[in-house]
Amino acid sequence: MSRSLRRGALAATAIVFSVAALSACGAGNDAQTLQVRPDNAAVTVDDVKIQNALVITQPEPGVKGPAAVSATVFNNGSLPQTLDSISLPGLRAAVVLKPAEGAGPVVVPAHGSVVIGGEGNASAVVLNGSEAARDGDAQKVVFKLSRTGDVALSAFVVPAKSYFKEYGPSAVPALPEAAPTASATATATATATATTTPTTPASPSGEPTTAGH
């Protein structure tokens, strides 16, 4: 086979492989796109990486109650770290941290990770969060670790619905019952009075009878 024929054969083979690879990537991306959750905030500082950070409020607008911070904290270092605090600068809302089990600090193991939010995981409850944070905002969140120090990023504020329902605040207050109307109260009072007030029977002459006569 001549050099020109060999070159033509190699070029055709390369084109076939390129088209096949692109087709496979396209199919894979299309398939994965149906399962991918929305992109959320992420940041890396030294050995610490924080992904999927969110501030999740009550599911319904106008309902007072706590919010929650949800995130995954990775520690790529050779020593464990503790997550000492989470704060939301600019908001008057304290964040209460609790480990997944027992009491004490939230520990991020060496070459490991900790999930914050969701059943069976560590939790970060934002007191008065629904009053301080507004859905749709980008809220600054600061994670303070024992060795790395402050790790800050901007997290989206979303209600506890759809993808975020299982990671939102565990305390969801019930909606208050509607107060009775004035007309309903008056009717109920009149009915109760008529039912409980005894009547005195009248005599045949039309005058009330007197006991003992």
Accessible surface in RSA format (square Angstrom, percent):
REM  Atomic radii and reference values for relative SASA: ProtOr
REM  Chains: A
REM  Algorithm: Lee & Richards
REM  Probe-radius: 1.40
REM  Slices: 20
REM RES _ NUM      All-atoms   Total-Side   Main-Chain    Non-polar    All polar
REM                ABS   REL    ABS   REL    ABS   REL    ABS   REL    ABS   REL
RES MET A   1   157.61  81.6  86.95  57.5  70.65 168.2  94.96  80.7  62.65  83.0
RES SER A   2    58.58  49.5  43.04  57.4  15.54  35.8  51.04 108.7   7.54  10.6
RES ARG A   3   167.27  70.2 163.63  83.4   3.64   8.7  41.14  56.2 126.13  76.4
RES SER A   4    79.82  67.5  66.78  89.1  13.04  30.0  50.16 106.8  29.66  41.6
RES LEU A   5   114.47  63.8 108.73  77.8   5.74  14.4 110.51  77.6   3.96  10.7
RES ARG A   6   112.18  47.1 110.77  56.5   1.41   3.4  48.05  65.7  64.13  38.9
RES ARG A   7   163.23  68.5 157.85  80.5   5.38  12.8  57.12  78.1 106.11  64.3
RES GLY A   8    40.85  50.4   0.00   N/A  40.85  50.4  34.80  95.5   6.05  13.5
RES ALA A   9    53.34  49.0  41.71  64.4  11.63  26.4  50.79  71.5   2.54   6.7
RES LEU A  10   128.84  71.8 124.35  89.0   4.49  11.3 124.72  87.6   4.12  11.1
RES ALA A  11    54.86  50.4  45.97  70.9   8.88  20.2  54.00  76.0   0.86   2.3
RES ALA A  12    54.73  50.3  49.68  76.7   5.05  11.5  53.71  75.6   1.02   2.7
RES THR A  13    66.04  47.0  61.80  62.7   4.24  10.1  42.16  56.6  23.87  36.1
RES ALA A  14    56.05  51.5  48.33  74.6   7.72  17.6  54.89  77.3   1.16   3.1
RES ILE A  15   111.96  63.7 109.95  81.9   2.01   4.8 111.95  80.6   0.02   0.0
RES VAL A  16    99.11  65.2  95.02  86.0   4.08   9.8  98.04  85.2   1.07   2.9
RES PHE A  17   137.17  68.6 133.83  82.9   3.34   8.7 134.18  81.4   2.99   8.6
RES SER A  18    60.74  51.3  53.33  71.2   7.41  17.1  31.00  66.0  29.73  41.7
RES VAL A  19    87.09  57.3  86.48  78.3   0.62   1.5  87.00  75.6   0.10   0.3
RES ALA A  20    56.32  51.8  44.86  69.2  11.45  26.1  51.85  73.0   4.47  11.8
RES ALA A  21    55.28  50.8  46.61  71.9   8.67  19.7  54.81  77.2   0.47   1.3
RES LEU A  22   130.61  72.7 122.93  87.9   7.69  19.3 123.27  86.6   7.34  19.8
RES SER A  23    70.17  59.3  53.23  71.0  16.93  39.0  42.72  91.0  27.45  38.5
RES ALA A  24    66.29  61.0  49.91  77.0  16.39  37.3  58.74  82.7   7.55  20.0
RES CYS A  25    74.92  56.7  66.76  74.5   8.16  19.2  22.58  57.2  52.34  56.4
RES GLY A  26    31.00  38.2   0.00   N/A  31.00  38.2  30.62  84.0   0.38   0.9
RES ALA A  27    65.80  60.5  52.55  81.1  13.25  30.1  59.79  84.2   6.01  15.9
RES GLY A  28    28.61  35.3   0.00   N/A  28.61  35.3  28.12  77.2   0.49   1.1
RES ASN A  29    89.65  61.8  87.48  84.5   2.17   5.2  21.13  50.9  68.52  66.2
RES ASP A  30   100.90  70.7  95.20  94.8   5.70  13.5  30.17  71.0  70.73  70.5
RES ALA A  31    57.90  53.2  49.62  76.6   8.28  18.8  55.78  78.6   2.12   5.6
RES GLN A  32   111.14  62.1 108.66  79.4   2.47   5.9  32.05  68.2  79.09  60.0
RES THR A  33    94.24  67.0  81.35  82.5  12.90  30.7  63.67  85.5  30.58  46.2
RES LEU A  34   157.28  87.6 121.57  87.0  35.71  89.8 125.88  88.4  31.40  84.5
RES GLN A  35   153.76  86.0 124.69  91.1  29.06  69.2  43.20  91.9 110.56  83.9
RES VAL A  36    91.50  60.2  73.16  66.2  18.34  44.2  78.21  68.0  13.29  36.0
RES ARG A  37    96.29  40.4  87.81  44.8   8.48  20.2  52.23  71.4  44.06  26.7
RES PRO A  38    61.36  44.7  45.54  41.5  15.82  57.5  57.61  47.6   3.75  23.3
RES ASP A  39   129.74  90.9 109.37 108.9  20.37  48.2  40.62  95.6  89.11  88.9
RES ASN A  40    26.36  18.2   5.05   4.9  21.31  51.3   2.50   6.0  23.86  23.1
RES ALA A  41    18.29  16.8   6.68  10.3  11.61  26.4  18.19  25.6   0.10   0.3
RES ALA A  42    59.99  55.2  29.51  45.5  30.47  69.3  29.76  41.9  30.23  80.1
RES VAL A  43    40.15  26.4  31.37  28.4   8.78  21.2  39.82  34.6   0.33   0.9
RES THR A  44    81.29  57.8  56.01  56.8  25.28  60.2  44.65  60.0  36.64  55.4
RES VAL A  45    50.53  33.3  46.76  42.3   3.78   9.1  50.53  43.9   0.00   0.0
RES ASP A  46   118.37  82.9  80.08  79.7  38.29  90.5  30.24  71.2  88.13  87.9
RES ASP A  47    68.80  48.2  67.37  67.1   1.44   3.4   2.81   6.6  66.00  65.8
RES VAL A  48     0.04   0.0   0.04   0.0   0.00   0.0   0.04   0.0   0.00   0.0
RES LYS A  49    72.32  35.3  72.32  44.4   0.00   0.0  26.06  23.5  46.27  49.3
RES ILE A  50     0.00   0.0   0.00   0.0   0.00   0.0   0.00   0.0   0.00   0.0
RES GLN A  51    54.25  30.3  54.25  39.6   0.00   0.0   5.00  10.6  49.26  37.4
RES ASN A  52    70.97  48.9  69.00  66.7   1.98   4.8  11.42  27.5  59.56  57.6
RES ALA A  53     0.19   0.2   0.19   0.3   0.00   0.0   0.19   0.3   0.00   0.0
RES LEU A  54     3.96   2.2   3.92   2.8   0.04   0.1   3.92   2.8   0.04   0.1
RES VAL A  55     0.00   0.0   0.00   0.0   0.00   0.0   0.00   0.0   0.00   0.0
RES ILE A  56     0.10   0.1   0.10   0.1   0.00   0.0   0.10   0.1   0.00   0.0
RES THR A  57     6.24   4.4   6.24   6.3   0.00   0.0   5.24   7.0   1.01   1.5
RES GLN A  58     4.50   2.5   1.72   1.3   2.77   6.6   1.72   3.7   2.77   2.1
RES PRO A  59    28.81  21.0  28.13  25.6   0.68   2.5  28.13  23.2   0.68   4.2
RES GLU A  60    81.29  46.7  78.90  59.7   2.40   5.7  27.68  53.5  53.62  43.8
RES PRO A  61   115.65  84.3  89.57  81.7  26.08  94.8  98.19  81.1  17.46 108.5
RES GLY A  62    84.12 103.7   0.00   N/A  84.12 103.7  44.92 123.3  39.20  87.8
RES VAL A  63    22.28  14.7  14.69  13.3   7.58  18.3  18.83  16.4   3.44   9.3
RES LYS A  64   148.23  72.3 139.77  85.8   8.46  20.1  83.90  75.5  64.33  68.5
RES GLY A  65    14.88  18.4   0.00   N/A  14.88  18.4  12.82  35.2   2.07   4.6
RES PRO A  66    26.81  19.5  26.09  23.8   0.71   2.6  26.10  21.5   0.71   4.4
RES ALA A  67     0.04   0.0   0.02   0.0   0.02   0.0   0.02   0.0   0.02   0.1
RES ALA A  68     7.75   7.1   7.75  12.0   0.00   0.0   7.75  10.9   0.00   0.0
RES VAL A  69     0.78   0.5   0.60   0.5   0.18   0.4   0.60   0.5   0.18   0.5
RES SER A  70     9.86   8.3   9.86  13.2   0.00   0.0   0.05   0.1   9.82  13.8
RES ALA A  71     2.21   2.0   0.00   0.0   2.21   5.0   1.69   2.4   0.51   1.4
RES THR A  72    22.72  16.2  22.72  23.0   0.00   0.0   9.25  12.4  13.47  20.4
RES VAL A  73     0.14   0.1   0.14   0.1   0.00   0.0   0.14   0.1   0.00   0.0
RES PHE A  74    63.49  31.8  63.49  39.3   0.00   0.0  63.49  38.5   0.00   0.0
RES ASN A  75     0.85   0.6   0.42   0.4   0.43   1.0   0.07   0.2   0.78   0.8
RES ASN A  76    87.92  60.6  74.61  72.1  13.31  32.0  21.84  52.6  66.08  63.9
RES GLY A  77     8.38  10.3   0.00   N/A   8.38  10.3   8.38  23.0   0.00   0.0
RES SER A  78    90.17  76.2  67.67  90.3  22.49  51.8  38.44  81.9  51.72  72.5
RES LEU A  79    95.19  53.0  92.06  65.9   3.13   7.9  92.06  64.7   3.13   8.4
RES PRO A  80    69.79  50.9  64.18  58.5   5.60  20.4  64.48  53.2   5.31  33.0
RES GLN A  81     8.01   4.5   5.80   4.2   2.22   5.3   2.36   5.0   5.65   4.3
RES THR A  82    35.73  25.4  35.73  36.2   0.00   0.0  29.89  40.1   5.84   8.8
RES LEU A  83     3.01   1.7   0.33   0.2   2.68   6.7   0.33   0.2   2.68   7.2
RES ASP A  84    76.04  53.3  46.97  46.8  29.07  68.7  21.28  50.1  54.75  54.6
RES SER A  85    44.32  37.5  42.32  56.5   2.00   4.6  34.19  72.8  10.14  14.2
RES ILE A  86     6.08   3.5   0.00   0.0   6.08  14.7   0.00   0.0   6.08  16.5
RES SER A  87    51.17  43.2  48.92  65.3   2.25   5.2  38.67  82.3  12.50  17.5
RES LEU A  88     6.47   3.6   0.09   0.1   6.39  16.1   0.41   0.3   6.06  16.3
RES PRO A  89    58.04  42.3  38.45  35.0  19.59  71.2  49.80  41.1   8.24  51.2
RES GLY A  90    84.63 104.4   0.00   N/A  84.63 104.4  43.51 119.4  41.12  92.1
RES LEU A  91    45.32  25.2  26.64  19.1  18.67  46.9  28.65  20.1  16.66  44.8
RES ARG A  92   239.34 100.5 209.56 106.8  29.77  70.9  91.04 124.4 148.30  89.9
RES ALA A  93    14.89  13.7   0.00   0.0  14.89  33.9   3.64   5.1  11.25  29.8
RES ALA A  94    64.02  58.9  48.54  74.9  15.49  35.2  57.90  81.5   6.13  16.2
RES VAL A  95    25.75  16.9   0.22   0.2  25.53  61.5   0.22   0.2  25.53  69.3
RES VAL A  96    58.37  38.4  54.82  49.6   3.55   8.6  58.26  50.6   0.11   0.3
RES LEU A  97    39.29  21.9  16.00  11.5  23.28  58.5  16.06  11.3  23.23  62.5
RES LYS A  98   122.89  60.0 122.74  75.3   0.14   0.3  65.05  58.5  57.84  61.6
RES PRO A  99    28.73  20.9  18.24  16.6  10.49  38.1  18.77  15.5   9.96  61.9
RES ALA A 100    57.54  52.9  28.92  44.6  28.62  65.1  29.25  41.2  28.29  74.9
RES GLU A 101   153.96  88.4 133.41 100.9  20.55  48.9  53.03 102.6 100.93  82.4
RES GLY A 102    73.02  90.0   0.00   N/A  73.02  90.0  42.92 117.8  30.10  67.4
RES ALA A 103   102.27  94.0  67.13 103.6  35.14  79.9  71.23 100.3  31.05  82.2
RES GLY A 104    45.47  56.1   0.00   N/A  45.47  56.1  28.16  77.3  17.32  38.8
RES PRO A 105    85.99  62.7  67.74  61.7  18.25  66.3  78.56  64.9   7.43  46.2
RES VAL A 106     4.83   3.2   3.65   3.3   1.18   2.8   4.12   3.6   0.71   1.9
RES VAL A 107    74.42  49.0  62.23  56.3  12.19  29.4  62.23  54.1  12.19  33.1
RES VAL A 108     0.18   0.1   0.18   0.2   0.00   0.0   0.18   0.2   0.00   0.0
RES PRO A 109    60.04  43.8  59.05  53.8   0.99   3.6  60.04  49.6   0.00   0.0
RES ALA A 110    34.38  31.6  16.63  25.7  17.75  40.4  16.63  23.4  17.75  47.0
RES HIS A 111   134.60  73.6 100.78  70.0  33.82  86.5  78.29  80.7  56.30  65.5
RES GLY A 112    22.18  27.3   0.00   N/A  22.18  27.3  19.87  54.5   2.31   5.2
RES SER A 113    49.09  41.5  28.55  38.1  20.55  47.3   1.33   2.8  47.77  66.9
RES VAL A 114    22.46  14.8  18.39  16.6   4.07   9.8  22.46  19.5   0.00   0.0
RES VAL A 115    57.74  38.0  51.88  47.0   5.86  14.1  51.88  45.1   5.86  15.9
RES ILE A 116     0.00   0.0   0.00   0.0   0.00   0.0   0.00   0.0   0.00   0.0
RES GLY A 117     6.26   7.7   0.00   N/A   6.26   7.7   6.26  17.2   0.00   0.0
RES GLY A 118    21.22  26.2   0.00   N/A  21.22  26.2   7.21  19.8  14.00  31.4
RES GLU A 119   175.22 100.6 139.66 105.7  35.56  84.7  64.69 125.1 110.53  90.2
RES GLY A 120    65.76  81.1   0.00   N/A  65.76  81.1  37.58 103.1  28.18  63.1
RES ASN A 121    52.77  36.4  38.76  37.5  14.01  33.7   2.53   6.1  50.24  48.6
RES ALA A 122     3.77   3.5   2.25   3.5   1.52   3.5   2.25   3.2   1.52   4.0
RES SER A 123    37.31  31.5  37.04  49.4   0.27   0.6  29.04  61.8   8.27  11.6
RES ALA A 124     1.50   1.4   0.00   0.0   1.50   3.4   0.01   0.0   1.49   4.0
RES VAL A 125    41.34  27.2  41.34  37.4   0.00   0.0  41.34  35.9   0.00   0.0
RES VAL A 126     0.37   0.2   0.37   0.3   0.00   0.0   0.37   0.3   0.00   0.0
RES LEU A 127    82.01  45.7  81.50  58.3   0.51   1.3  82.00  57.6   0.01   0.0
RES ASN A 128    87.41  60.3  81.99  79.2   5.42  13.1   7.71  18.6  79.70  77.0
RES GLY A 129     0.26   0.3   0.00   N/A   0.26   0.3   0.26   0.7   0.00   0.0
RES SER A 130    29.05  24.5   7.09   9.5  21.96  50.6   7.49  16.0  21.56  30.2
RES GLU A 131   106.48  61.1  68.69  52.0  37.79  90.0  30.68  59.3  75.80  61.9
RES ALA A 132    30.37  27.9   8.55  13.2  21.82  49.6  16.79  23.6  13.58  36.0
RES ALA A 133     8.17   7.5   0.87   1.3   7.30  16.6   4.06   5.7   4.11  10.9
RES ARG A 134   174.08  73.1 169.42  86.4   4.65  11.1  67.02  91.6 107.06  64.9
RES ASP A 135    70.41  49.3  43.14  42.9  27.27  64.5  24.97  58.8  45.43  45.3
RES GLY A 136    68.59  84.6   0.00   N/A  68.59  84.6  37.91 104.0  30.68  68.7
RES ASP A 137    55.73  39.0  51.05  50.8   4.67  11.1  17.59  41.4  38.14  38.0
RES ALA A 138    68.85  63.3  37.90  58.5  30.95  70.4  37.90  53.4  30.95  82.0
RES GLN A 139    21.72  12.1  20.20  14.8   1.52   3.6   1.85   3.9  19.88  15.1
RES LYS A 140   104.68  51.1 100.72  61.8   3.95   9.4  45.53  41.0  59.14  63.0
RES VAL A 141     0.27   0.2   0.27   0.2   0.00   0.0   0.27   0.2   0.00   0.0
RES VAL A 142    17.67  11.6  17.32  15.7   0.35   0.8  17.32  15.0   0.35   1.0
RES PHE A 143     0.00   0.0   0.00   0.0   0.00   0.0   0.00   0.0   0.00   0.0
RES LYS A 144   101.88  49.7 101.88  62.5   0.00   0.0  44.56  40.1  57.32  61.1
RES LEU A 145     3.04   1.7   0.07   0.1   2.97   7.5   0.07   0.1   2.97   8.0
RES SER A 146    60.37  51.0  26.38  35.2  33.99  78.3  26.15  55.7  34.23  47.9
RES ARG A 147   151.32  63.5 115.31  58.8  36.00  85.7  37.37  51.1 113.94  69.1
RES THR A 148    27.18  19.3   2.85   2.9  24.33  58.0   4.41   5.9  22.77  34.4
RES GLY A 149    23.90  29.5   0.00   N/A  23.90  29.5  23.71  65.1   0.20   0.4
RES ASP A 150    93.19  65.3  69.45  69.1  23.74  56.1  23.09  54.3  70.10  69.9
RES VAL A 151     0.42   0.3   0.00   0.0   0.42   1.0   0.42   0.4   0.00   0.0
RES ALA A 152    42.40  39.0  25.68  39.6  16.72  38.0  25.81  36.3  16.60  44.0
RES LEU A 153    18.11  10.1   5.70   4.1  12.41  31.2  18.11  12.7   0.00   0.0
RES SER A 154    68.85  58.2  53.93  72.0  14.92  34.4  22.71  48.4  46.14  64.6
RES ALA A 155     0.40   0.4   0.18   0.3   0.22   0.5   0.40   0.6   0.00   0.0
RES PHE A 156   106.38  53.2 106.13  65.7   0.25   0.7 106.13  64.3   0.25   0.7
RES VAL A 157     1.72   1.1   0.64   0.6   1.08   2.6   0.64   0.6   1.08   2.9
RES VAL A 158    24.19  15.9  24.04  21.8   0.15   0.4  24.19  21.0   0.00   0.0
RES PRO A 159    38.80  28.3  38.80  35.4   0.00   0.0  38.80  32.0   0.00   0.0
RES ALA A 160     8.23   7.6   4.98   7.7   3.25   7.4   4.98   7.0   3.25   8.6
RES LYS A 161    92.72  45.2  90.32  55.4   2.40   5.7  51.73  46.6  40.99  43.7
RES SER A 162    91.62  77.4  50.14  66.9  41.48  95.6  49.66 105.7  41.96  58.8
RES TYR A 163   113.63  53.0  97.56  55.5  16.07  41.8  65.46  49.2  48.16  59.4
RES PHE A 164    25.25  12.6  25.24  15.6   0.00   0.0  25.25  15.3   0.00   0.0
RES LYS A 165   136.93  66.8 123.94  76.0  13.00  30.9  67.13  60.4  69.80  74.3
RES GLU A 166   124.10  71.3 111.19  84.1  12.91  30.7  53.64 103.8  70.46  57.5
RES TYR A 167    66.25  30.9  65.32  37.2   0.93   2.4  24.30  18.3  41.95  51.7
RES GLY A 168    15.32  18.9   0.00   N/A  15.32  18.9   0.42   1.2  14.90  33.4
RES PRO A 169    10.68   7.8   0.34   0.3  10.34  37.6   2.30   1.9   8.38  52.1
RES SER A 170   115.40  97.5  75.16 100.3  40.24  92.7  56.25 119.8  59.15  82.9
RES ALA A 171    54.91  50.5  45.98  71.0   8.93  20.3  54.40  76.6   0.51   1.4
RES VAL A 172    81.21  53.4  53.56  48.5  27.65  66.6  54.60  47.4  26.61  72.2
RES PRO A 173    57.19  41.7  39.25  35.8  17.94  65.2  51.15  42.2   6.04  37.5
RES ALA A 174    94.86  87.2  64.83 100.0  30.03  68.3  74.27 104.6  20.58  54.5
RES LEU A 175   120.01  66.8 101.44  72.6  18.56  46.7 101.51  71.3  18.49  49.8
RES PRO A 176   123.45  90.0  95.46  87.0  27.99 101.7 106.63  88.0  16.82 104.5
RES GLU A 177   168.40  96.7 138.93 105.1  29.47  70.2  59.76 115.6 108.64  88.7
RES ALA A 178   101.36  93.2  65.08 100.4  36.28  82.5  75.61 106.5  25.76  68.2
RES ALA A 179    87.48  80.4  61.30  94.6  26.18  59.6  66.09  93.1  21.39  56.7
RES PRO A 180   107.99  78.7  80.32  73.2  27.66 100.6  91.66  75.7  16.33 101.5
RES THR A 181    85.97  61.1  77.96  79.0   8.01  19.1  79.46 106.7   6.51   9.8
RES ALA A 182    88.77  81.6  68.33 105.4  20.45  46.5  76.80 108.2  11.97  31.7
RES SER A 183    81.30  68.7  70.49  94.1  10.82  24.9  55.41 118.0  25.89  36.3
RES ALA A 184    52.44  48.2  39.61  61.1  12.82  29.2  48.20  67.9   4.23  11.2
RES THR A 185    70.59  50.2  65.57  66.5   5.02  12.0  63.18  84.9   7.41  11.2
RES ALA A 186    62.41  57.4  50.77  78.3  11.64  26.5  58.35  82.2   4.06  10.7
RES THR A 187    90.00  64.0  83.88  85.0   6.12  14.6  64.22  86.3  25.78  39.0
RES ALA A 188    63.88  58.7  51.78  79.9  12.10  27.5  59.27  83.5   4.61  12.2
RES THR A 189    82.15  58.4  76.82  77.9   5.33  12.7  64.25  86.3  17.91  27.1
RES ALA A 190    63.99  58.8  52.20  80.6  11.79  26.8  59.76  84.2   4.23  11.2
RES THR A 191    83.14  59.1  77.27  78.3   5.87  14.0  64.81  87.0  18.33  27.7
RES ALA A 192    55.11  50.7  48.13  74.3   6.99  15.9  54.88  77.3   0.24   0.6
RES THR A 193    77.40  55.1  73.43  74.4   3.97   9.5  58.97  79.2  18.43  27.9
RES ALA A 194    81.13  74.6  51.27  79.1  29.86  67.9  60.88  85.7  20.25  53.6
RES THR A 195   109.72  78.0  77.23  78.3  32.49  77.4  69.23  93.0  40.49  61.2
RES THR A 196   105.74  75.2  77.38  78.4  28.36  67.6  69.86  93.8  35.88  54.2
RES THR A 197    79.67  56.7  68.02  69.0  11.65  27.8  59.50  79.9  20.18  30.5
RES PRO A 198   122.06  89.0  96.15  87.6  25.91  94.2 107.59  88.8  14.47  90.0
RES THR A 199   128.28  91.2 101.82 103.2  26.45  63.0  74.49 100.0  53.79  81.3
RES THR A 200   100.69  71.6  73.33  74.3  27.36  65.2  38.54  51.8  62.14  93.9
RES PRO A 201    99.08  72.2  86.65  79.0  12.43  45.2  98.93  81.7   0.15   0.9
RES ALA A 202    73.81  67.9  44.86  69.2  28.96  65.9  45.26  63.7  28.55  75.6
RES SER A 203    22.98  19.4  16.20  21.6   6.79  15.6  16.21  34.5   6.77   9.5
RES PRO A 204   150.31 109.5 106.01  96.6  44.30 161.0 119.99  99.1  30.31 188.4
RES SER A 205    93.79  79.3  52.74  70.4  41.04  94.6  56.40 120.1  37.39  52.4
RES GLY A 206    57.11  70.4   0.00   N/A  57.11  70.4  30.01  82.3  27.11  60.7
RES GLU A 207   118.89  68.3 117.98  89.3   0.91   2.2  34.33  66.4  84.57  69.0
RES PRO A 208    98.22  71.6  85.42  77.9  12.80  46.5  85.86  70.9  12.36  76.8
RES THR A 209    74.38  52.9  55.75  56.5  18.63  44.4  47.83  64.2  26.55  40.1
RES THR A 210    88.79  63.1  75.25  76.3  13.54  32.3  49.49  66.5  39.29  59.4
RES ALA A 211   103.99  95.6  68.91 106.3  35.08  79.8  81.55 114.8  22.44  59.5
RES GLY A 212    88.31 108.9   0.00   N/A  88.31 108.9  44.27 121.5  44.04  98.6
RES HIS A 213   194.43 106.3 122.01  84.8  72.42 185.3 109.91 113.3  84.52  98.3
END  Absolute sums over single chains surface
CHAIN  1 A    14013.6      10797.5       3216.1       8736.2       5277.4
END  Absolute sums over all chains
TOTAL         14013.6      10797.5       3216.1       8736.2       5277.4
